[in-house]
Amino acid sequence: MNFPEDFLHYVWQFRSFDNNDLTTADGENLKILHQGFLNKNAGPDFNNAKVQLGETVWAGNIEIHIKSSDWLKHNHQSNASYENVILHVVYENDVEIKRIDGSVLPVLELKNRIADALIEKYENLFLTLTDFPCIAQIRHVDKLIVDSFLSRTLVERFEQKTQAVMETLNELNGNWDETFYRFIARNFGFKVNALPFELFAKALPQQIYSKHKNNQLQIEALVFGSAGFLNNKFDGEYPIKLQQEFRFLQKKYNIKPIEVSIWKFMRMRPQNFPTLRLAQFAALIVKSNHLFSKVMEVREVAGLRRLFDDLPVNDYWKTHYHFKSEAVSVSTQIGKTSVDNILLNTVALFLFAYGKHTGTQFYISRAIKLLESLPAEENAIIERFDSANVKIDNAFASQGILQLKKQYCDQKKCLSCGIGIKILKQA
């Protein structure tokens, strides 16, 4: 026997044991009328169960242990919360347990009632050293079951991400526009420069742009100056103009630029340099200030994509990746993969979060539809599941996979996973 108490929770919840001629340890006939509901909070393991002992029907709670003596180890004998336990379910009954009032607690021993094949399958699944326990079995699970659980994990993932949105929203006194601005700025940094972009957005509130929406040079000066890139001496006409504009705007709005040294350039492709991303971000502000309102209005995916197309990036960046030297030819527009990343990680998230916050299913449905229209991410995790014959058609599925891997596979929570449960039921 090599399994934790959680395995017995599974066995009891799904009645995956020999239910014939059940008796308690003292020989009293036992019928399970309802096994109760798994309790994930403090107290007995299952609530609102119903069993028949002899001729009497009892309603109450079920407590489960590997050994009956665990009741004493856990100090349940002195905890009034366990007085309403009507049945003690254990793998091995090694000691008689009494309630606080002195009455003997009925116990069901499962030691000889769980199939060896089920225990072996669980041990093979749970005790494997891999971080993908069911890599060999998942291909045999019905696609409907896999897809159903991925739908659940996708929602879990977005609900968790929504918490971060709500924290920032509260910090900004319910300002959705400013909250969205901070998140999309962070997204523009992608993984490497996400933090610098976030700090930059905090240093330069979105409301300042609106006062200069008809002056592209001033918008660009605000962006590059707040990001810390205008403190050097320049030779070129364009960066000198930016510097002059920012000196005035900095004093006017009391802007404190972030430290330029936190931006990362090393081991990056030039088209991903933060200077070019900042130029694109400034162009997005010029094209669509208060972008959150536009995102909420545009219903079609193609329309959302157009918000990021044909950005009016300054011509200077057609021949520069940064302010230091010229380049032969530079593509100044955001690539399709990057736009997909923004639609997935910011736009879909905010549609979902806004729908949750306001109780409006319409926006949640739009978020789901957007995810279904976006291609699946490409990374090592997705490749492993794909090699195990898990069909991953779109970002909806790939986001569900990432949550499944992080919250279930990595933590060996096979007994809480709909896929893992199905594999065990096939024993």
VOFITI-997775 format. One record per residue (C-alpha): residue number from 0; chain; x, y, z. Coordinates in Angstrom, 3 decimals, padded with zeros to 6 digits. Each point is the difference from the previous one (the first is absolute). Example, Ala and Ser with C-alpha at 12.3 -4.5 7.8 and 13.67 -1.06 7.14 Angstrom:
<pts>
0	A	012.300	-004.500	007.800 $
1	A	001.370	003.440	-000.660 $
</pts>
This chain:
<pts>
0	A	000.000	000.000	000.000 $
1	A	001.540	003.257	-001.161 $
2	A	-002.602	002.722	-000.354 $
3	A	-001.142	003.138	001.862 $
4	A	-003.343	000.706	001.608 $
5	A	-001.119	001.825	-003.133 $
6	A	-000.166	-003.346	-001.776 $
7	A	-002.537	-001.243	002.542 $
8	A	-001.989	003.203	-000.554 $
9	A	-000.190	-000.970	-003.669 $
10	A	-000.915	-003.599	000.831 $
11	A	-002.790	001.115	002.316 $
12	A	-001.307	002.813	-002.215 $
13	A	-000.364	-002.240	-003.030 $
14	A	-000.712	-003.161	002.019 $
15	A	002.877	-001.734	-001.740 $
16	A	000.054	-002.931	002.404 $
17	A	-001.904	-003.235	000.524 $
18	A	-003.427	001.145	001.242 $
19	A	-001.388	-003.492	000.578 $
20	A	-001.061	-001.113	003.487 $
21	A	001.429	003.015	001.774 $
22	A	000.388	-000.203	003.757 $
23	A	001.674	002.126	002.607 $
24	A	002.993	-001.290	001.952 $
25	A	-002.335	-001.257	002.767 $
26	A	-002.145	-001.937	-002.503 $
27	A	-002.949	002.350	-000.405 $
28	A	-001.595	000.062	-003.476 $
29	A	000.792	003.173	-001.946 $
30	A	-001.649	001.626	-003.018 $
31	A	001.335	003.143	-001.619 $
32	A	-003.000	002.092	-001.027 $
33	A	002.090	003.043	-000.964 $
34	A	003.744	000.399	000.393 $
35	A	-000.282	003.772	000.611 $
36	A	001.891	002.883	-001.509 $
37	A	003.757	000.505	000.145 $
38	A	000.867	002.745	002.488 $
39	A	003.009	002.097	-001.046 $
40	A	-000.105	002.122	003.151 $
41	A	000.712	-000.789	003.648 $
42	A	-001.978	-002.817	001.595 $
43	A	-001.033	-003.527	-000.997 $
44	A	000.898	-001.151	-003.511 $
45	A	-003.544	-000.501	-001.328 $
46	A	-003.118	001.916	000.997 $
47	A	-003.703	-000.825	-000.214 $
48	A	000.425	-003.757	-000.396 $
49	A	-002.704	-002.543	000.741 $
50	A	000.550	-003.624	001.063 $
51	A	-002.092	-002.762	001.485 $
52	A	001.455	-001.893	002.977 $
53	A	-002.136	-003.010	000.782 $
54	A	-003.556	001.328	-000.093 $
55	A	000.911	003.622	000.726 $
56	A	000.680	002.701	-002.610 $
57	A	002.607	002.564	000.983 $
58	A	000.734	003.363	-001.647 $
59	A	003.213	001.882	000.660 $
60	A	003.695	000.087	-000.863 $
61	A	002.611	-002.550	-001.082 $
62	A	003.636	000.082	001.103 $
63	A	002.639	-001.923	-001.967 $
64	A	003.459	-001.160	001.098 $
65	A	002.635	-002.501	-001.071 $
66	A	-000.089	-001.493	003.519 $
67	A	-002.684	000.468	002.627 $
68	A	002.704	001.073	002.458 $
69	A	000.532	003.115	-002.167 $
70	A	-003.147	001.301	001.712 $
71	A	002.036	000.287	003.196 $
72	A	003.103	001.333	-001.752 $
73	A	-002.087	002.821	-001.438 $
74	A	-001.596	000.718	003.408 $
75	A	-003.541	-000.446	-001.293 $
76	A	-000.932	-001.597	003.334 $
77	A	000.051	003.447	001.609 $
78	A	-001.525	001.958	-002.880 $
79	A	-003.771	000.531	000.197 $
80	A	-000.140	000.498	-003.784 $
81	A	000.369	-003.770	-000.373 $
82	A	-002.853	-000.964	002.333 $
83	A	-002.383	-000.213	-002.950 $
84	A	002.115	-002.622	-001.802 $
85	A	-002.277	-002.958	-000.650 $
86	A	002.588	-002.306	-001.606 $
87	A	003.780	-000.290	000.118 $
88	A	001.313	-001.352	-003.331 $
89	A	003.544	-001.371	000.183 $
90	A	002.338	-002.204	-001.968 $
91	A	001.128	-001.808	003.134 $
92	A	-001.894	-000.165	003.293 $
93	A	002.779	-000.212	002.583 $
94	A	-001.694	001.464	003.091 $
95	A	-003.496	000.599	001.352 $
96	A	-001.041	003.667	-000.079 $
97	A	-002.482	001.613	002.387 $
98	A	-001.746	003.330	-000.217 $
99	A	000.260	002.635	002.730 $
100	A	-003.161	-001.405	001.631 $
101	A	001.600	-003.454	000.172 $
102	A	-002.045	-001.692	-002.739 $
103	A	001.896	-002.218	-002.454 $
104	A	000.374	001.509	-003.458 $
105	A	-001.173	-002.414	-002.754 $
106	A	002.809	-000.804	-002.416 $
107	A	000.134	-001.446	-003.515 $
108	A	003.306	-001.650	-000.929 $
109	A	000.863	000.061	-003.732 $
110	A	003.194	-002.057	000.188 $
111	A	-001.358	-003.018	-001.853 $
112	A	-002.578	001.859	-002.087 $
113	A	002.178	002.064	-002.360 $
114	A	001.126	-001.795	-003.150 $
115	A	003.755	-000.514	-000.260 $
116	A	-000.189	001.177	-003.609 $
117	A	-001.401	003.374	001.102 $
118	A	002.707	000.482	002.616 $
119	A	002.684	-000.965	-002.503 $
120	A	-001.358	002.369	-002.625 $
121	A	-000.109	002.822	002.519 $
122	A	003.558	-000.665	001.157 $
123	A	001.219	-000.110	-003.600 $
124	A	-001.711	003.313	-000.645 $
125	A	000.765	001.850	003.220 $
126	A	003.433	-001.312	000.872 $
127	A	001.526	000.515	-003.437 $
128	A	002.982	002.335	-000.051 $
129	A	-001.206	001.850	-003.096 $
130	A	-001.830	003.317	000.185 $
131	A	-002.510	-001.387	-002.513 $
132	A	-001.296	-003.057	001.929 $
133	A	-002.548	-001.223	-002.555 $
134	A	002.114	000.524	-003.101 $
135	A	-000.434	-003.672	-000.962 $
136	A	-003.710	-000.245	000.890 $
137	A	-001.522	003.300	-001.079 $
138	A	-000.164	-001.060	-003.653 $
139	A	-002.537	-002.671	001.012 $
140	A	-002.352	002.462	001.737 $
141	A	-003.083	001.072	-001.961 $
142	A	000.536	003.386	-001.693 $
143	A	-003.265	001.331	001.446 $
144	A	001.289	-000.585	003.528 $
145	A	003.338	001.672	-000.747 $
146	A	-001.674	002.975	-001.684 $
147	A	-002.500	000.339	002.835 $
148	A	002.719	000.155	002.632 $
149	A	002.080	002.404	-002.081 $
150	A	-003.039	002.299	-000.087 $
151	A	000.009	-000.092	003.779 $
152	A	003.728	000.669	000.305 $
153	A	-000.243	002.853	-002.516 $
154	A	-002.636	001.687	002.158 $
155	A	002.135	-000.635	003.110 $
156	A	002.979	001.635	-001.705 $
157	A	-001.919	003.101	-001.000 $
158	A	-001.667	000.285	003.393 $
159	A	003.451	-000.009	001.605 $
160	A	001.263	002.618	-002.449 $
161	A	-003.125	002.048	000.670 $
162	A	001.082	000.344	003.630 $
163	A	003.067	001.971	-001.125 $
164	A	-002.230	002.221	-002.151 $
165	A	-002.286	000.648	002.981 $
166	A	002.942	000.919	002.230 $
167	A	001.202	002.627	-002.468 $
168	A	-003.571	001.191	-000.621 $
169	A	-000.472	000.568	003.736 $
170	A	003.347	001.786	000.191 $
171	A	-001.198	002.317	-002.779 $
172	A	-003.407	000.606	001.600 $
173	A	-001.976	-001.963	-002.575 $
174	A	001.569	001.636	-003.071 $
175	A	-000.245	-002.700	-002.688 $
176	A	001.729	002.143	-002.658 $
177	A	003.102	000.542	002.132 $
178	A	000.037	-003.625	001.152 $
179	A	-000.152	-001.243	-003.586 $
180	A	002.752	002.474	-000.967 $
181	A	002.344	-001.425	002.631 $
182	A	-000.648	-003.593	-001.009 $
183	A	000.388	000.568	-003.728 $
184	A	003.205	001.936	000.648 $
185	A	001.351	-002.955	001.960 $
186	A	-001.063	-002.291	-002.864 $
187	A	001.996	002.142	-002.463 $
188	A	003.112	-000.943	001.948 $
189	A	-000.873	-003.672	-000.444 $
190	A	002.042	-002.143	002.390 $
191	A	003.372	001.706	-000.064 $
192	A	-001.060	003.629	000.446 $
193	A	-003.379	-000.443	001.656 $
194	A	001.109	001.592	003.279 $
195	A	001.664	003.084	-001.559 $
196	A	-003.127	000.587	-002.096 $
197	A	-002.180	-000.300	003.096 $
198	A	002.151	002.504	001.927 $
199	A	-000.017	002.327	-002.992 $
200	A	-003.829	-000.089	-000.119 $
201	A	-000.148	000.864	003.700 $
202	A	002.373	002.927	-000.557 $
203	A	-002.105	001.314	-002.904 $
204	A	-003.771	-000.188	000.723 $
205	A	-002.195	-000.368	-003.054 $
206	A	-001.972	003.176	000.733 $
207	A	003.031	002.126	-000.912 $
208	A	-000.144	-001.203	-003.616 $
209	A	-003.510	001.341	-000.513 $
210	A	001.280	003.560	000.363 $
211	A	002.379	-000.539	-002.921 $
212	A	-001.985	-002.432	-002.185 $
213	A	000.388	002.194	-003.102 $
214	A	003.774	000.339	000.331 $
215	A	001.782	-003.230	-000.865 $
216	A	003.465	001.369	000.755 $
217	A	-001.048	000.908	003.548 $
218	A	-001.523	-003.460	000.539 $
219	A	003.271	-001.578	-001.134 $
220	A	001.984	002.373	002.208 $
221	A	-002.121	-000.950	003.014 $
222	A	000.495	-003.706	-000.689 $
223	A	003.759	000.007	-000.613 $
224	A	000.696	002.605	002.657 $
225	A	-001.997	-001.796	002.719 $
226	A	001.733	-003.237	-001.007 $
227	A	003.366	001.645	000.746 $
228	A	001.398	000.052	-003.555 $
229	A	000.359	003.782	-000.442 $
230	A	002.749	000.753	002.511 $
231	A	002.910	-000.386	-002.426 $
232	A	001.609	002.401	-002.459 $
233	A	-001.307	-000.492	-003.545 $
234	A	001.127	001.003	-003.466 $
235	A	-003.131	-000.876	-001.977 $
236	A	-002.794	002.511	-000.552 $
237	A	-002.816	-002.299	001.150 $
238	A	001.395	-001.016	003.430 $
239	A	001.027	003.626	000.674 $
240	A	-003.574	001.147	-000.661 $
241	A	-001.318	-002.721	002.300 $
242	A	002.411	001.111	002.700 $
243	A	-001.037	003.649	-000.308 $
244	A	-003.692	-000.841	000.143 $
245	A	000.431	-002.268	002.993 $
246	A	001.934	002.555	002.031 $
247	A	-003.037	002.266	-000.139 $
248	A	-002.558	-002.785	000.566 $
249	A	001.969	-001.541	002.830 $
250	A	-000.129	003.222	001.978 $
251	A	-003.651	000.591	-000.864 $
252	A	-001.146	-003.413	001.269 $
253	A	002.758	-000.654	002.524 $
254	A	000.927	-003.252	-001.738 $
255	A	002.696	-002.147	001.590 $
256	A	001.556	-002.189	-002.734 $
257	A	000.874	-003.576	000.849 $
258	A	003.616	-001.119	000.008 $
259	A	001.056	-000.793	-003.579 $
260	A	002.352	-002.771	001.164 $
261	A	-002.911	-002.332	000.835 $
262	A	-000.896	-000.398	-003.676 $
263	A	001.427	-003.176	-001.502 $
264	A	001.578	-000.239	-003.466 $
265	A	002.381	-002.933	000.410 $
266	A	-000.670	-003.186	-001.977 $
267	A	-003.056	001.531	-001.651 $
268	A	-000.860	000.228	-003.654 $
269	A	000.161	003.690	-001.051 $
270	A	-003.721	000.087	-000.906 $
271	A	-000.709	-000.787	003.647 $
272	A	002.187	002.769	001.400 $
273	A	-001.904	002.039	002.597 $
274	A	000.663	003.227	-001.921 $
275	A	-001.889	-001.314	-003.017 $
276	A	-002.758	-001.373	002.257 $
277	A	-000.306	003.424	001.637 $
278	A	-000.276	001.613	-003.441 $
279	A	-002.812	-002.417	-000.844 $
280	A	-001.649	000.638	003.358 $
281	A	000.105	003.766	-000.583 $
282	A	-001.538	-000.528	-003.445 $
283	A	-002.776	-002.108	001.546 $
284	A	-000.755	002.849	002.416 $
285	A	-000.095	002.455	-002.907 $
286	A	-002.353	-002.249	-001.958 $
287	A	-002.246	-001.147	002.823 $
288	A	000.210	001.948	003.220 $
289	A	-002.283	-001.490	002.702 $
290	A	000.351	-003.374	-001.701 $
291	A	-002.100	-001.859	002.590 $
292	A	-003.184	001.721	-001.174 $
293	A	000.738	-000.976	-003.590 $
294	A	000.711	-003.617	000.985 $
295	A	-003.358	-000.201	001.743 $
296	A	-001.799	001.403	-003.033 $
297	A	001.587	-002.162	-002.726 $
298	A	-001.748	-003.382	-000.127 $
299	A	001.721	-001.746	-002.901 $
300	A	003.467	-001.505	000.309 $
301	A	001.042	001.578	-003.292 $
302	A	-000.966	003.393	001.398 $
303	A	002.135	-000.576	003.094 $
304	A	002.964	-000.880	-002.196 $
305	A	-000.447	003.212	-001.985 $
306	A	000.545	002.020	003.184 $
307	A	003.627	-001.167	-000.153 $
308	A	000.445	000.265	-003.796 $
309	A	001.601	002.882	-001.914 $
310	A	001.332	001.756	003.072 $
311	A	001.348	003.500	-000.790 $
312	A	003.524	-000.782	001.215 $
313	A	002.375	002.915	-000.623 $
314	A	002.057	-000.459	-003.172 $
315	A	003.172	000.331	002.050 $
316	A	-000.489	-003.596	001.103 $
317	A	000.044	-001.311	-003.554 $
318	A	003.779	000.364	000.152 $
319	A	000.682	-000.344	003.751 $
320	A	-000.375	-002.602	002.739 $
321	A	001.186	002.487	002.612 $
322	A	001.370	003.558	000.191 $
323	A	003.636	-001.017	-000.307 $
324	A	000.422	-000.988	-003.643 $
325	A	-001.807	-000.546	-003.278 $
326	A	-001.211	-003.309	-001.434 $
327	A	-000.529	-000.987	-003.630 $
328	A	-003.720	-000.730	000.171 $
329	A	-002.335	-000.500	002.945 $
330	A	-003.575	-001.306	000.067 $
331	A	-001.847	002.400	002.275 $
332	A	-003.323	-001.803	000.271 $
333	A	-000.916	-002.530	002.685 $
334	A	000.241	-003.552	-001.328 $
335	A	-003.015	-002.307	-000.115 $
336	A	001.365	-002.244	002.763 $
337	A	000.476	003.001	002.275 $
338	A	-003.521	001.261	-000.729 $
339	A	-001.364	-003.465	000.817 $
340	A	001.921	000.116	003.276 $
341	A	-001.560	003.361	000.905 $
342	A	-003.502	-001.156	-000.961 $
343	A	000.443	-003.094	002.153 $
344	A	001.720	001.394	003.075 $
345	A	-001.626	003.412	000.258 $
346	A	-003.101	000.396	-002.168 $
347	A	-001.576	-003.403	000.721 $
348	A	000.950	000.304	003.671 $
349	A	-001.689	003.386	000.375 $
350	A	-003.148	-001.110	-001.806 $
351	A	-000.169	-002.923	002.432 $
352	A	000.855	002.113	003.068 $
353	A	-002.510	002.715	-000.897 $
354	A	-002.692	-002.613	-000.557 $
355	A	000.751	-001.608	003.371 $
356	A	000.127	003.334	001.815 $
357	A	-003.283	001.255	-001.456 $
358	A	-001.748	-003.366	-000.130 $
359	A	-000.399	000.335	-003.787 $
360	A	000.230	-003.332	-001.823 $
361	A	000.188	001.797	-003.346 $
362	A	003.594	001.129	000.605 $
363	A	001.064	-003.393	001.358 $
364	A	-001.397	-001.617	-003.145 $
365	A	001.907	002.500	-002.141 $
366	A	003.204	-000.909	001.847 $
367	A	-000.596	-003.709	-000.648 $
368	A	-000.790	000.626	-003.655 $
369	A	003.202	002.018	-000.368 $
370	A	002.084	-002.779	001.566 $
371	A	-001.579	-002.554	-002.326 $
372	A	000.954	002.130	-003.002 $
373	A	003.651	000.431	000.998 $
374	A	002.674	-002.604	-000.836 $
375	A	001.416	-002.130	002.807 $
376	A	003.226	001.196	001.586 $
377	A	003.189	-001.765	-000.950 $
378	A	002.196	-001.064	002.906 $
379	A	001.536	-003.109	001.550 $
380	A	-003.063	-000.779	002.139 $
381	A	-002.390	000.111	-002.944 $
382	A	002.386	-002.161	-002.036 $
383	A	000.045	-002.690	002.724 $
384	A	-003.767	-000.231	000.141 $
385	A	-000.179	000.016	-003.784 $
386	A	002.449	-002.933	-000.076 $
387	A	-002.379	-001.838	002.342 $
388	A	-002.781	000.341	-002.600 $
389	A	-001.849	002.796	001.786 $
390	A	-001.613	002.093	-002.719 $
391	A	000.733	003.691	000.571 $
392	A	-001.761	002.021	-002.685 $
393	A	-000.022	003.524	001.413 $
394	A	000.962	002.299	002.869 $
395	A	-003.023	-001.126	002.007 $
396	A	001.431	-003.517	000.139 $
397	A	003.630	001.049	000.451 $
398	A	-000.870	002.306	002.911 $
399	A	-001.907	-002.876	001.579 $
400	A	003.048	-002.232	-000.481 $
401	A	002.314	002.510	001.686 $
402	A	-002.315	000.167	003.013 $
403	A	-000.334	-003.782	000.086 $
404	A	003.775	-000.399	000.018 $
405	A	000.639	002.651	002.662 $
406	A	-002.843	-000.702	002.430 $
407	A	-000.512	-003.757	-000.429 $
408	A	002.891	-001.823	-001.697 $
409	A	002.836	001.844	001.744 $
410	A	-001.699	-000.394	003.381 $
411	A	-001.023	-003.627	-000.625 $
412	A	-003.670	000.842	000.585 $
413	A	-001.147	-002.902	-002.155 $
414	A	-002.897	-000.692	002.366 $
415	A	-001.369	003.506	-000.537 $
416	A	000.437	-000.223	-003.777 $
417	A	-002.896	-001.169	-002.155 $
418	A	002.471	-001.714	-002.325 $
419	A	001.810	-001.757	002.832 $
420	A	-003.301	-001.137	001.521 $
421	A	-001.090	-001.481	-003.327 $
422	A	003.298	-001.881	-000.316 $
423	A	-000.486	-001.512	003.470 $
424	A	-003.593	-000.941	-000.782 $
425	A	001.262	-001.983	-002.979 $
426	A	001.844	-002.321	002.410 $
</pts>
